């Protein structure tokens, strides 16, 4: 059992240290509902960012998810990806 102390004051969200693999994992988490519910907008955003960071396999998954989304939802995911890029 984990019995250590995590200093949340200095802890960094995973997105701040994100490389293509971390972003891909976030896409998988949201596309499969590992975090509790499926969120296609978030999944598309993270796969999009993972693809930009070199994860070629994220391109096909992003495309597959986009087939299940409305144009409005895709635009929202793209806006969120751009916003993330400007902050990181």
C-alpha positions as CSV (number, residue, x, y, z in Angstrom):
1,X,0.0,0.0,0.0
2,X,1.3,3.5,-0.9
3,X,2.2,5.3,2.3
4,X,4.1,8.3,1.1
5,X,3.3,12.0,1.0
6,X,2.7,13.7,-2.3
7,X,3.5,17.4,-2.3
8,X,0.6,18.8,-4.3
9,X,1.9,22.3,-4.0
10,X,4.8,21.4,-6.3
11,X,3.2,18.6,-8.3
12,X,2.8,19.4,-12.0
13,X,-0.2,18.2,-14.0
14,X,0.8,15.5,-16.5
15,X,0.0,17.9,-19.4
16,X,2.9,20.2,-18.5
17,X,5.5,17.5,-19.1
18,X,3.7,16.0,-22.0
19,X,5.4,14.3,-24.9
20,X,3.7,12.5,-27.7
21,X,3.4,9.3,-25.6
22,X,1.7,11.1,-22.6
23,X,-0.7,12.9,-24.9
24,X,-1.5,9.7,-26.7
25,X,-2.3,8.0,-23.4
26,X,-4.6,10.9,-22.5
27,X,-6.4,10.3,-25.8
28,X,-6.7,6.6,-25.0
29,X,-8.0,7.4,-21.5
30,X,-10.8,9.7,-22.9
31,X,-11.7,7.6,-25.9
32,X,-12.2,4.4,-23.8
33,X,-13.7,5.9,-20.7
34,X,-10.9,4.8,-18.4
35,X,-11.4,8.0,-16.4
36,X,-15.1,7.1,-15.9
37,X,-16.8,8.4,-19.1
38,X,-16.0,8.6,-22.8
39,X,-15.3,12.1,-23.9
40,X,-14.8,12.2,-27.7
41,X,-13.9,15.9,-27.8
42,X,-11.1,15.5,-25.3
43,X,-10.0,12.3,-27.0
44,X,-9.8,14.1,-30.4
45,X,-7.9,17.0,-28.8
46,X,-5.3,14.7,-27.1
47,X,-4.8,12.5,-30.2
48,X,-4.4,15.7,-32.3
49,X,-1.7,17.0,-30.0
50,X,0.0,13.5,-29.8
51,X,0.1,13.5,-33.6
52,X,1.7,16.9,-33.6
53,X,4.3,15.6,-31.2
54,X,5.2,12.7,-33.5
55,X,2.8,9.9,-32.6
56,X,1.8,8.7,-36.1
57,X,-0.6,6.1,-34.7
58,X,-2.6,9.0,-33.1
59,X,-3.6,10.2,-36.6
60,X,-5.7,7.1,-37.4
61,X,-7.4,7.1,-34.0
62,X,-8.2,10.8,-34.3
63,X,-9.8,10.1,-37.7
64,X,-11.8,7.2,-36.3
65,X,-13.1,9.3,-33.4
66,X,-13.9,12.2,-35.8
67,X,-16.3,9.9,-37.7
68,X,-18.4,9.6,-34.6
69,X,-18.5,13.4,-33.9
70,X,-20.4,16.3,-35.2
71,X,-18.6,19.1,-37.1
72,X,-19.3,21.4,-34.1
73,X,-17.7,18.9,-31.7
74,X,-14.6,18.5,-34.0
75,X,-14.3,22.3,-34.2
76,X,-14.5,22.5,-30.4
77,X,-11.8,19.8,-30.0
78,X,-9.5,21.7,-32.5
79,X,-10.0,25.0,-30.6
80,X,-9.2,23.2,-27.3
81,X,-6.0,21.8,-28.9
82,X,-4.9,25.2,-30.2
83,X,-5.6,26.7,-26.8
84,X,-3.5,24.0,-25.1
85,X,-0.7,24.7,-27.5
86,X,-0.6,28.4,-26.8
87,X,-0.4,27.7,-23.0
88,X,2.3,24.9,-23.3
